[in-house]
Amino acid sequence: MEIRENNITPFEPTHPGELIRDEINAREDLTQRELAKQLGVKPSFLNEIIKGKRSITASTALLLEEALDIPAEYWMKFQSQYEIDKARVKEKNIRKLKNVKIWNAIKEYVPIKYFKQYLTSNLEDDIHIIKKIFNISTIDDLILNAATNKFSYYRKSDKLLIDERNMLAWSSLANYEAKLQETNIFNHNNIDSLCIELNKIFFENRNTIDKTREILNQYGIKLVVIQRFEKAPIDGYSFWSEENPAIAMTLRYKRIDYFAFTLLHEIGHIYLHISGGIDKEFIDLSDSEVTNEKEYQANDFAQQKLIPLEIWEEIIKHSPLNDNRITKLGNKFGINPAIILGRLSYEKNNYAIKTKIKRKLG
């Protein structure tokens, strides 16, 4: 048997008494009583060592060297390694218990089911991952965030059921995912060329999310798409991520008109409201009532960049608009017909218009 030369903590430490037992079993002419006689100790004394109830001292190690022809230094190293391993196992168990308590606290403030794809089978690693996603050093920080970030300014409608825990988790995940992206330098003056590029992507509507993310990154804006969390009715979120603005979306409806408008709405917030300050952010809730000037401004921005007023006035001259006319006008102006249909539904406040126009996000 060899003494371990690494720092791996064993499941259970091995007492040198087990080696004495192995030696007795391996030698035909040796019994526990006979060995005790050779060592000059009582059989009960040796039995306590074999059972790990008594340590091997320097004097006992010298006696074992004479009786078993195994160096005393080996016995002392074995005893020392046992004491170290025992201390490490104790520390490991204490850490495990601490991690279980920490994890139970985390589960009170984090909807773990939405983070399964990020977690591992190791509890200590998972705690580290959650801390990283929520950008905290301790669980006390998580509790403090939950207590201070009540998201009251997100509530734009009494009709919405909001879970504060899920709101914090979703926005934290959005910030975490955004940090993983690398982009070019953001330039506020490139608004017009960016929107022209985006409208080309919307019109084509093929591999739209990936192409949109790519072009936004070129213009210095990050884009992340995250699933909706229960009772976190978020459509879009615009915020600052390190050196760049960022947009997070949920894709509540996988329609090109919905995607395009929500994206341009958040870009509106970036260019109109947050580009001058890295501490600003805007979350837009599903089916919420627009009650403040900045939301109106973001809506107007999105409408104008998707369908400029002069083009919209030209389009509505062809009323009543049917699928055929909408498609022809879309091709004429380079606007996806589904976006024209979406604007028409909004203007008429009728979202049940029968149509065969393809609206699915490509």
C-alpha positions in Angstrom: 0.0 0.0 0.0 1.3 3.5 -0.9 0.8 6.8 0.7 -1.0 9.2 -1.7 1.1 12.0 -3.1 -1.8 14.3 -4.2 -4.4 16.4 -2.5 -7.5 14.5 -3.6 -9.8 14.0 -0.7 -10.9 10.4 -0.3 -14.5 9.4 0.4 -13.2 8.0 3.7 -9.8 8.3 5.3 -7.8 5.1 5.7 -6.4 4.4 9.2 -3.0 2.6 9.4 -4.7 0.0 11.5 -6.2 -1.4 8.3 -2.7 -2.1 7.0 -1.9 -4.0 10.2 -5.0 -6.1 9.7 -3.9 -6.8 6.1 -0.5 -7.8 7.2 -1.9 -10.2 9.8 -4.3 -11.8 7.2 -1.5 -12.1 4.7 0.9 -13.9 7.1 0.0 -17.5 7.9 2.1 -17.6 11.1 0.8 -14.4 12.6 -2.3 -13.6 14.6 -3.5 -10.5 16.3 -2.7 -12.0 19.7 0.7 -13.1 18.6 1.5 -9.7 17.1 0.4 -8.0 20.4 2.8 -10.3 22.2 5.7 -9.3 19.9 4.9 -5.7 20.4 4.7 -6.1 24.1 1.2 -4.6 24.3 -2.1 -5.9 25.5 -4.3 -7.5 22.7 -7.0 -4.8 23.5 -4.4 -2.1 22.8 -3.6 -3.5 19.4 -7.3 -4.1 18.6 -8.0 -0.4 19.2 -5.3 0.5 16.7 -6.6 -1.9 14.1 -10.2 -0.6 14.5 -8.9 3.0 14.1 -9.7 4.0 17.7 -6.1 4.7 18.6 -3.4 6.5 16.7 0.1 5.1 16.0 2.7 6.9 18.0 6.4 7.1 17.3 7.2 4.3 19.8 4.5 2.1 18.4 5.9 2.7 14.9 9.3 1.5 16.0 7.8 -1.6 17.5 5.9 -2.3 14.2 9.1 -1.8 12.3 10.8 -4.6 14.3 7.7 -6.9 14.2 6.6 -6.5 10.6 9.8 -5.2 8.9 8.0 -2.1 7.7 9.9 1.2 8.4 8.7 3.3 11.3 8.8 6.4 9.0 6.2 4.7 6.8 3.8 4.1 9.7 4.2 7.7 10.8 3.5 9.0 7.3 0.5 6.8 7.1 -0.8 8.1 10.4 -0.1 11.7 9.4 -1.9 11.2 6.1 -4.9 9.7 7.9 -5.1 12.8 10.2 -4.9 15.1 7.2 -7.5 13.1 5.2 -9.8 13.1 8.2 -9.6 16.8 8.6 -10.2 17.3 4.8 -13.3 15.0 4.9 -14.7 16.9 7.8 -14.1 20.2 6.0 -15.6 18.8 2.9 -18.7 17.7 4.7 -19.0 21.1 6.4 -18.7 22.7 3.0 -21.4 20.4 1.5 -23.8 21.2 4.3 -23.1 24.9 3.8 -23.7 24.6 0.1 -27.0 22.8 0.7 -28.1 25.7 2.9 -27.0 28.2 0.4 -28.8 26.4 -2.4 -32.0 26.3 -0.4 -31.7 30.0 0.1 -31.1 30.5 -3.7 -34.3 28.5 -4.5 -36.3 31.0 -2.5 -35.2 33.9 -4.8 -34.4 32.2 -8.1 -36.8 30.2 -10.3 -34.3 27.4 -10.8 -36.4 25.6 -13.5 -35.5 28.3 -16.0 -31.8 27.9 -15.4 -31.4 24.2 -15.9 -29.5 24.5 -19.2 -26.8 26.5 -17.3 -26.5 24.2 -14.3 -24.4 21.1 -13.7 -24.6 18.1 -11.4 -22.2 19.8 -8.9 -23.9 21.9 -6.3 -20.9 24.1 -5.6 -20.5 24.8 -9.3 -24.2 25.6 -9.6 -23.9 28.1 -6.8 -21.0 29.8 -8.6 -23.0 29.9 -11.9 -26.1 31.5 -10.2 -23.8 34.1 -8.6 -22.3 34.9 -12.0 -25.7 35.2 -13.7 -27.1 37.5 -11.0 -23.8 39.4 -10.8 -23.5 38.9 -7.0 -20.7 37.9 -4.6 -22.8 36.5 -1.8 -26.3 35.2 -1.3 -26.9 38.2 0.9 -26.5 40.3 -2.3 -29.2 38.2 -4.0 -31.6 38.8 -1.1 -30.8 42.5 -1.1 -31.5 42.7 -4.9 -34.8 41.0 -4.4 -35.7 43.4 -1.6 -34.7 46.6 -3.5 -35.6 45.8 -7.1 -39.4 45.8 -6.9 -39.8 46.6 -10.6 -42.7 48.9 -9.8 -41.8 51.1 -12.7 -42.4 48.2 -15.0 -46.1 48.0 -14.1 -48.0 49.8 -16.7 -51.3 47.8 -16.4 -53.2 46.4 -13.5 -54.3 43.5 -15.8 -50.8 42.0 -15.7 -49.8 39.4 -13.2 -46.2 40.0 -12.2 -43.8 37.8 -10.2 -41.1 40.0 -8.9 -38.7 37.0 -8.5 -39.2 36.0 -12.1 -38.8 39.6 -13.3 -35.4 39.9 -11.5 -34.3 36.5 -12.8 -35.2 37.2 -16.4 -33.5 40.6 -16.5 -30.4 39.2 -14.7 -30.2 36.5 -17.3 -30.6 39.0 -20.1 -27.7 41.0 -18.7 -25.6 37.9 -18.3 -26.2 36.7 -21.9 -25.4 40.2 -23.2 -22.0 40.2 -21.5 -21.1 37.1 -23.4 -21.4 39.0 -26.8 -18.7 41.0 -28.4 -19.7 43.9 -30.7 -18.2 46.8 -32.6 -18.1 50.3 -31.1 -21.5 51.9 -30.8 -22.1 55.1 -32.8 -25.3 57.0 -32.1 -25.1 58.7 -35.5 -25.6 55.4 -37.5 -29.3 55.2 -36.8 -30.5 55.7 -40.4 -28.2 53.2 -42.0 -28.9 50.6 -39.3 -32.7 50.8 -39.9 -32.2 50.5 -43.7 -30.2 47.3 -43.2 -32.8 45.9 -40.7 -35.7 46.6 -43.1 -33.9 44.7 -45.8 -33.6 41.7 -43.4 -37.3 42.1 -42.4 -38.4 42.2 -46.1 -36.5 39.0 -46.9 -37.5 37.3 -43.6 -35.0 34.4 -43.9 -32.9 33.4 -40.9 -34.1 36.7 -39.5 -33.0 36.5 -35.9 -29.4 35.5 -36.7 -29.1 38.1 -39.4 -30.6 40.8 -37.2 -28.1 39.9 -34.4 -25.2 40.0 -36.8 -26.1 43.4 -38.2 -26.8 44.9 -34.7 -23.4 43.6 -33.5 -21.8 45.4 -36.5 -23.5 48.6 -35.3 -22.4 48.1 -31.7 -25.7 46.8 -30.3 -26.1 43.4 -28.5 -29.2 41.2 -29.1 -30.3 38.3 -26.9 -33.5 36.3 -27.2 -34.7 34.6 -24.0 -37.7 32.5 -23.3 -40.5 34.1 -21.3 -40.7 33.3 -17.6 -44.1 32.7 -16.0 -45.6 35.9 -14.7 -42.8 37.9 -16.3 -44.8 39.3 -19.2 -41.9 41.0 -21.0 -41.7 41.7 -24.7 -38.5 43.7 -24.9 -35.8 45.1 -22.7 -33.3 47.8 -23.6 -30.3 48.4 -21.4 -26.6 49.1 -21.3 -24.2 46.1 -21.3 -20.6 47.2 -20.3 -19.5 49.4 -23.3 -22.5 48.8 -25.5 -26.3 49.1 -25.6 -28.2 45.8 -25.6 -31.7 44.5 -26.4 -33.3 41.4 -24.9 -36.5 40.0 -26.4 -38.9 37.1 -25.6 -40.6 36.5 -29.0 -44.1 36.2 -27.4 -45.4 35.9 -31.0 -43.2 34.4 -33.6 -44.3 36.8 -36.2 -42.1 39.1 -38.4 -44.3 42.2 -37.8 -44.2 41.6 -34.0 -40.5 41.0 -34.0 -39.7 44.0 -36.2 -41.9 46.4 -34.2 -40.6 45.3 -30.8 -37.0 45.5 -32.0 -37.4 48.9 -33.4 -39.2 50.1 -30.3 -36.2 49.0 -28.2 -33.8 50.6 -30.7 -35.9 53.7 -30.2 -35.3 53.6 -26.5 -31.6 53.2 -27.2 -31.2 56.1 -29.5 -33.7 58.4 -27.8 -33.4 57.6 -24.1 -30.4 55.5 -23.0 -27.5 56.3 -25.3 -26.5 59.2 -23.1 -26.4 57.3 -19.8 -25.3 53.7 -19.0 -27.5 53.5 -15.9 -30.8 53.7 -17.8 -32.9 50.8 -18.9 -36.4 50.2 -20.3 -38.6 47.1 -20.0 -41.7 46.8 -22.1 -44.5 44.5 -20.9 -46.9 42.6 -23.0 -50.3 44.1 -23.5 -49.4 47.0 -21.2 -50.9 50.4 -21.5 -48.6 53.1 -22.8 -48.8 55.8 -20.2 -45.6 57.9 -20.5 -44.1 60.1 -23.1 -41.0 57.9 -23.6 -43.1 54.9 -24.6 -45.0 57.0 -27.1 -41.7 58.2 -28.5 -40.4 54.7 -28.9 -43.6 53.6 -30.6 -43.5 56.6 -33.0 -39.8 55.8 -33.7 -40.6 52.2 -34.6 -43.6 53.1 -36.8 -41.6 55.7 -38.7 -38.5 53.5 -39.2 -40.6 50.6 -40.4 -43.1 52.6 -42.6 -42.3 56.3 -42.9 -45.4 58.6 -42.8 -45.2 59.6 -46.4 -45.1 55.9 -47.5 -48.0 55.0 -45.1 -50.1 57.8 -46.6 -49.4 56.5 -50.1 -50.3 53.0 -49.0 -53.7 53.9 -47.4 -54.7 55.7 -50.6 -55.2 52.1 -52.0 -57.8 51.2 -49.5 -59.6 49.0 -49.0 -56.4 47.0 -48.6 -56.6 43.3 -49.4 -53.8 40.6 -49.5 -53.0 41.3 -53.1 -52.7 45.0 -52.8 -50.7 44.8 -49.6 -48.3 42.4 -51.2 -47.8 44.6 -54.3 -47.3 47.7 -52.1 -44.8 45.8 -49.9 -42.8 44.8 -52.9 -42.9 48.3 -54.3 -41.6 50.0 -51.1 -39.4 47.1 -49.9 -41.5 46.5 -46.8 -42.5 43.1 -45.7 -46.3 42.7 -46.4 -46.8 41.3 -42.9 -45.5 44.6 -41.4 -48.0 46.6 -43.5 -50.7 44.2 -42.3 -49.6 44.7 -38.7 -49.7 48.5 -39.0 -53.2 48.2 -40.6 -54.4 46.0 -37.8 -53.1 48.6 -35.3 -54.7 51.5 -37.1 -58.0 49.8 -37.3 -57.6 48.2 -33.8 -58.6 44.9 -35.4 -56.1 42.1 -34.9 -58.4 39.4 -36.4 -58.2 40.4 -40.0 -58.4 37.4 -42.2 -55.3 37.0 -44.4 -53.1 34.6 -46.2 -50.0 36.8 -46.0 -47.1 34.9 -44.4 -46.5 36.4 -41.0 -44.3 33.7 -39.4 -40.9 34.8 -38.4 -38.4 33.3 -40.9 
